[in-house]
Amino acid sequence: MVCSPFATGPRQSDGTLYEFRTYFLKPSKTNEFLENFKKSVHLRTAHSEMIGYWTVEFGGRTNRVFHIWKYDNFAHRTAVRKALAKDKEWQERFLIPNLAFIDKQEVEITYLVPWCKIGTPPKEGVYELATFQMKPGGPALWGNAFRRAVNAHVELGYSTLVGVFHTEYGALNRVHVLWWNESADSRAAGRHRSHEDPRVVAAVRESVSYLESQQNMFLIPTSFSPLK
């Protein structure tokens, strides 16, 4: 039997899931939407835990917000969604008045990979969400190589890892890596140094053989985001 470092053992016994939500906002309403959510965030977090909430600075379409929510399992998420639908204060103070500000919503359900725990950055900074679309075959095919590529960056100090997430619902064979950096310039400097490090190059070269495409977003945490 081929064992996957992502999909066996801890993942089967730990049902904790992370919902990735992306809202595409009307440009003229982005600031108003964020101010309204800031005023009402306590109503939403009373129902479930928010890991982080960011605006997309660059990397594709702007006027986007990206947020991550944690649930114990699918039953927990279902219960929260039902409770929110019945929460008149949440519905009337935020949801209904602000729905018109949203052009589109995208949702993915992910698991945190077993070899990674969500990290706490040392201070306030900026974030990068790097998304890797891997070849079909699942983590049993590319999991070990991907883990070595991530760990090469972490162990050599080129960036601070926050979490590695594997998509369960959405585009399959997709992995999201959330990084923290002190600033955009420190991120750029670390990236340039890593490209010249033969240890990183060797690890990435192995993983790239399983890669179909990749993209990233540069994220700025909002004032009400737990991850700063």
Buried (B, 14 or more C-beta within 10 A) or exposed (E): EEEBBBBBEBBEEEEEBBBBBBBBBEEEBBEBBBEBBEEBBEBBEEBBEBBBBBBBBEBEEBBBBBBBBBBBEEEBBEBBEEEBEEBEEBBEBBBEEBEEBBBEEEEBBBBBBBEBEBBEBEEEBBBBBBBBBBEEEBBBBBBBBBBBBBBBBBEBEBBBBBBBBBBBEEEEBBBBBBBBBBEBEEBEBBBEEBEEBEEBEEBBEBBEEBBEEBEBBBBBBBEBBEBB
